[in-house]
Amino acid sequence: MDAVRITIKSRLEEVREIGAGVLAFCLGQGLSSDEAGLVELAVVEAANNAVIHAYAGSPNGKIEVNMERTADKLVFSVSDWGESFDPGPLLARLGPAWEQDPLEESGRGLAIIKQVMERIEHRSTDGRNTMVMVRPGPGL
């Protein structure tokens, strides 16, 4: 099993580091560049949501991204220690990203995540909020 962890401060400009790390991890696991780019977009959206919503833009928080490959899945976890938000009810109502109102200023991130990932879970334990996103491994 391969695993990678990236930790950043809750600053939008630092989310680039997460994007680069996710892309490198996915390519290293055998995903095509198109597939890797989609996964990168989904994980970056989750990290952006943590910066913007969990920490309300405060640069003093921490965001941790864990990436791992199991026997048949790629698992991405984005954790923060800010304000908790369970996206489950919103995810259940969302359609594909392209069906979202283009004039809305927010809300497309979760639609993108839902479109790209096979399964999404949210956990809040002891002040740690984690969005777990699962995608089939390459060739599966």
Rosetta silent file (secondary structure, phi, psi, omega in degrees, C-alpha in Angstrom):
SEQUENCE: MDAVRITIKSRLEEVREIGAGVLAFCLGQGLSSDEAGLVELAVVEAANNAVIHAYAGSPNGKIEVNMERTADKLVFSVSDWGESFDPGPLLARLGPAWEQDPLEESGRGLAIIKQVMERIEHRSTDGRNTMVMVRPGPGL
SCORE:     score description
SCORE:     0.000 S_00000001
   1 L     0.000  128.641  175.780    0.000    0.000    0.000 S_00000001
   2 L   -94.539  140.427  178.554    1.346    3.426   -0.984 S_00000001
   3 E  -144.407  144.496  179.695    0.523    6.415    1.240 S_00000001
   4 E  -139.035  142.162  175.766    1.336   10.133    1.171 S_00000001
   5 E  -126.778  135.964  174.518    0.489   12.948    3.611 S_00000001
   6 E  -128.143  131.391  177.718    0.560   16.693    2.911 S_00000001
   7 E  -123.132  131.990  179.163   -0.102   19.292    5.605 S_00000001
   8 E  -132.647  166.260  168.959   -0.604   22.997    4.881 S_00000001
   9 E   -79.611  158.894 -175.773   -1.800   26.122    6.660 S_00000001
  10 L   -79.260   68.149  177.972   -5.357   27.204    5.833 S_00000001
  11 L  -127.465  131.265 -177.895   -4.368   29.598    3.065 S_00000001
  12 H   -56.564  -36.857 -179.210   -5.779   29.368   -0.445 S_00000001
  13 H   -66.580  -20.976  178.094   -2.338   30.002   -1.956 S_00000001
  14 H   -84.888  -13.313  179.660   -0.998   26.901   -0.180 S_00000001
  15 H   -63.328  -23.798  176.235   -3.681   24.639   -1.695 S_00000001
  16 H   -55.085  -37.039  179.390   -1.498   24.520   -4.843 S_00000001
  17 H   -61.994  -39.950  177.260    0.853   22.240   -2.916 S_00000001
  18 H   -63.881  -46.373  179.606   -2.015   19.810   -2.346 S_00000001
  19 H   -57.028  -47.028  179.969   -2.941   19.915   -6.039 S_00000001
  20 H   -63.526  -40.129  179.710    0.612   19.159   -7.130 S_00000001
  21 H   -67.192  -41.344  178.368    0.909   16.336   -4.603 S_00000001
  22 H   -64.537  -44.385  179.925   -2.400   14.734   -5.607 S_00000001
  23 H   -60.707  -46.965  179.554   -1.511   14.924   -9.288 S_00000001
  24 H   -62.582  -42.735  179.437    1.907   13.325   -8.711 S_00000001
  25 H   -60.924  -48.096 -177.945    0.385   10.605   -6.509 S_00000001
  26 H   -62.881  -44.397  178.161   -2.311    9.755   -9.070 S_00000001
  27 H   -63.207  -38.500  177.740    0.123    9.630  -11.981 S_00000001
  28 H   -66.392  -22.724  178.641    2.413    7.448   -9.874 S_00000001
  29 L   -90.978   -0.720  175.394   -0.488    5.065   -9.269 S_00000001
  30 L    98.041    7.259  175.452   -1.098    4.668  -13.000 S_00000001
  31 L   -71.450  149.701  174.290   -4.044    6.987  -13.606 S_00000001
  32 L   -66.657  164.070  179.736   -4.117    8.710  -16.983 S_00000001
  33 H   -63.516  -34.839  177.322   -3.346   12.424  -16.971 S_00000001
  34 H   -65.319  -46.724  178.936   -7.051   13.160  -17.588 S_00000001
  35 H   -63.710  -43.437 -179.989   -8.163   10.980  -14.659 S_00000001
  36 H   -61.374  -39.864  178.459   -5.418   12.375  -12.429 S_00000001
  37 H   -64.027  -37.978  177.048   -6.515   15.915  -13.286 S_00000001
  38 H   -65.680  -43.938  178.731  -10.111   15.160  -12.296 S_00000001
  39 H   -64.143  -43.170  176.966   -9.033   13.680   -8.966 S_00000001
  40 H   -55.775  -47.191 -179.951   -6.748   16.661   -8.362 S_00000001
  41 H   -58.669  -44.638 -178.662   -9.680   19.012   -9.009 S_00000001
  42 H   -63.930  -46.021 -177.992  -11.936   17.131   -6.566 S_00000001
  43 H   -68.869  -38.973  176.881   -9.373   17.046   -3.739 S_00000001
  44 H   -63.205  -39.264  176.899   -8.439   20.707   -4.284 S_00000001
  45 H   -61.072  -42.006  178.345  -12.146   21.620   -4.080 S_00000001
  46 H   -63.725  -41.895  178.453  -12.392   19.809   -0.732 S_00000001
  47 H   -65.978  -42.596  176.734   -9.289   21.648    0.539 S_00000001
  48 H   -58.857  -42.039  178.489  -10.638   25.000   -0.717 S_00000001
  49 H   -60.119  -39.572  178.222  -13.889   24.305    1.131 S_00000001
  50 H   -63.399  -44.904  179.540  -11.925   23.732    4.344 S_00000001
  51 H   -62.001  -49.859 -172.209  -10.065   27.036    3.939 S_00000001
  52 H   -75.637  -42.945 -172.437  -13.150   29.049    3.030 S_00000001
  53 H   -99.993  -48.365 -177.461  -15.826   27.437    5.200 S_00000001
  54 H   -66.891  -40.156 -178.199  -14.206   25.539    8.088 S_00000001
  55 L  -105.212    1.145  179.874  -11.737   28.305    8.870 S_00000001
  56 L    48.934   37.981  177.119  -13.735   31.214    7.389 S_00000001
  57 L    82.557   -1.520  178.614  -10.575   32.367    5.630 S_00000001
  58 L   -67.349  130.599 -178.016   -8.406   32.427    8.779 S_00000001
  59 L   -82.379    3.631 -173.337   -4.801   31.574    7.791 S_00000001
  60 L   -95.257    2.621 -179.814   -4.026   30.035   11.202 S_00000001
  61 L   -88.953  178.441 -179.651   -5.687   26.646   10.707 S_00000001
  62 E  -126.661  139.925  174.482   -4.260   23.376    9.469 S_00000001
  63 E  -125.575  131.770 -178.890   -5.397   21.173    6.583 S_00000001
  64 E  -122.209  130.649  177.265   -4.107   17.647    6.191 S_00000001
  65 E  -118.025  127.179  175.243   -4.509   15.518    3.078 S_00000001
  66 E  -115.042  136.549  179.222   -3.830   11.797    3.139 S_00000001
  67 E  -127.378  133.637  176.645   -3.658    9.726   -0.021 S_00000001
  68 E  -148.855  153.381  174.698   -3.400    5.974   -0.108 S_00000001
  69 E  -110.796  126.028  172.408   -3.828    3.091   -2.458 S_00000001
  70 L   -97.502 -167.584 -178.272   -5.506   -0.040   -1.204 S_00000001
  71 L   -57.722  -37.226 -174.802   -5.779   -3.256   -3.217 S_00000001
  72 L  -136.901    7.513 -176.338   -8.424   -1.798   -5.534 S_00000001
  73 E  -135.576  157.059  166.931   -9.111    1.818   -4.513 S_00000001
  74 E  -109.861  127.397 -175.019   -7.492    5.216   -4.225 S_00000001
  75 E  -119.110  127.737 -179.150   -8.525    6.912   -0.977 S_00000001
  76 E  -122.927  127.256  179.181   -8.154   10.654   -0.350 S_00000001
  77 E  -121.963  129.280  176.453   -8.885   12.235    3.029 S_00000001
  78 E  -115.524  118.268 -177.519   -9.024   15.994    3.634 S_00000001
  79 E  -117.031  146.552  172.412   -9.038   16.965    7.329 S_00000001
  80 E  -142.256  168.399  179.514   -9.430   20.259    9.150 S_00000001
  81 L  -121.917   30.564 -179.002   -9.956   21.334   12.749 S_00000001
  82 L   -99.372 -150.503  179.427  -12.318   24.239   11.999 S_00000001
  83 L   -66.879  130.647 -177.715  -16.081   24.615   11.914 S_00000001
  84 L   -79.200  145.335  176.472  -17.773   21.292   11.160 S_00000001
  85 L  -149.085  123.274  176.914  -20.077   20.840    8.181 S_00000001
  86 L   -93.518  110.516 -177.517  -21.707   17.600    7.089 S_00000001
  87 L   -78.268   -3.957 -174.950  -22.075   17.753    3.287 S_00000001
  88 H   -50.363  -54.205 -179.286  -24.244   14.609    3.190 S_00000001
  89 H   -61.046  -38.676  178.966  -27.666   16.286    2.840 S_00000001
  90 H   -68.766  -42.426  178.678  -26.360   18.704    0.203 S_00000001
  91 H   -59.904  -37.207 -179.165  -24.593   15.925   -1.729 S_00000001
  92 H   -64.120  -28.793 -178.163  -27.829   13.929   -1.806 S_00000001
  93 H   -91.152  -18.384 -174.007  -29.597   16.842   -3.556 S_00000001
  94 L   -75.695  138.737  170.174  -26.831   17.776   -5.997 S_00000001
  95 L   -95.098 -167.680  177.801  -26.891   16.800   -9.627 S_00000001
  96 L   -60.162  154.243 -177.222  -23.870   16.875  -11.936 S_00000001
  97 H   -56.033  -37.236 -176.962  -21.642   19.967  -11.817 S_00000001
  98 H   -70.762  -12.321  177.402  -22.753   21.085  -15.274 S_00000001
  99 H   -90.116   -5.000 -178.763  -26.351   21.301  -14.033 S_00000001
 100 L   -73.289  149.354  179.519  -25.442   23.836  -11.329 S_00000001
 101 L   -62.935  118.074 -177.629  -26.567   27.439  -11.760 S_00000001
 102 L   -66.476  -15.145  178.707  -23.628   29.205  -13.434 S_00000001
 103 L   -88.032  -13.065  176.746  -24.547   32.439  -11.630 S_00000001
 104 L   -68.288  137.795 -178.356  -24.197   30.888   -8.172 S_00000001
 105 L   -83.416  -16.733  179.365  -20.948   31.937   -6.517 S_00000001
 106 L  -145.057  172.244  176.464  -20.535   28.690   -4.596 S_00000001
 107 L   107.378  -14.888 -179.365  -21.768   25.124   -4.506 S_00000001
 108 H   -78.142  -24.856 -177.668  -20.048   23.666   -7.556 S_00000001
 109 H   -58.046  -48.593  179.141  -17.165   22.200   -5.555 S_00000001
 110 H   -65.564  -35.482  177.899  -19.285   19.498   -3.924 S_00000001
 111 H   -63.940  -39.757  177.801  -20.956   18.742   -7.257 S_00000001
 112 H   -64.681  -46.456  179.823  -17.517   18.230   -8.818 S_00000001
 113 H   -58.512  -45.724 -179.332  -16.412   15.987   -5.948 S_00000001
 114 H   -61.425  -38.363 -178.713  -19.605   13.928   -6.264 S_00000001
 115 H   -69.180  -37.063 -172.819  -19.085   13.555  -10.021 S_00000001
 116 H   -84.510  -36.141 -172.315  -15.439   12.477   -9.775 S_00000001
 117 L   -97.091  150.523  178.306  -15.487   10.181   -6.751 S_00000001
 118 L   -76.600  -37.596 -176.830  -17.178    6.825   -6.301 S_00000001
 119 E  -146.068  142.359  178.475  -17.910    7.350   -2.601 S_00000001
 120 E  -131.962  132.766  176.291  -17.777   10.308   -0.205 S_00000001
 121 E  -130.489  152.353  175.283  -17.962   10.155    3.584 S_00000001
 122 E  -127.117  135.470  178.145  -17.754   12.846    6.247 S_00000001
 123 E  -132.598  143.289  170.146  -16.598   12.313    9.816 S_00000001
 124 E  -129.370  115.920 -178.526  -16.215   14.661   12.784 S_00000001
 125 E  -139.782  124.936  176.755  -14.336   13.228   15.756 S_00000001
 126 L    51.108   42.606  177.459  -12.681   15.112   18.613 S_00000001
 127 L    82.894   -1.860  179.235  -12.672   18.392   16.691 S_00000001
 128 E  -102.755  122.927  177.859  -11.254   16.851   13.508 S_00000001
 129 E  -104.016  128.577 -176.981  -13.461   17.032   10.407 S_00000001
 130 E  -133.475  128.376  170.592  -12.559   14.660    7.599 S_00000001
 131 E  -102.093  120.493  178.959  -13.959   14.217    4.117 S_00000001
 132 E  -104.937  127.012 -178.323  -13.010   10.813    2.734 S_00000001
 133 E  -123.049  130.498 -175.410  -13.221   10.412   -1.028 S_00000001
 134 E  -121.203  137.390  178.070  -12.799    7.047   -2.743 S_00000001
 135 E  -136.571  142.482  176.434  -12.153    6.307   -6.385 S_00000001
 136 E   -57.907  146.806  176.427  -11.464    2.965   -8.091 S_00000001
 137 L   -70.001  169.444 -178.388   -7.802    2.326   -8.769 S_00000001
 138 L   -59.296  139.321  177.651   -6.438    2.360  -12.309 S_00000001
 139 L    78.560    5.478 -178.550   -7.775   -0.340  -14.572 S_00000001
 140 L  -110.158    0.000    0.000  -10.689   -1.151  -12.263 S_00000001
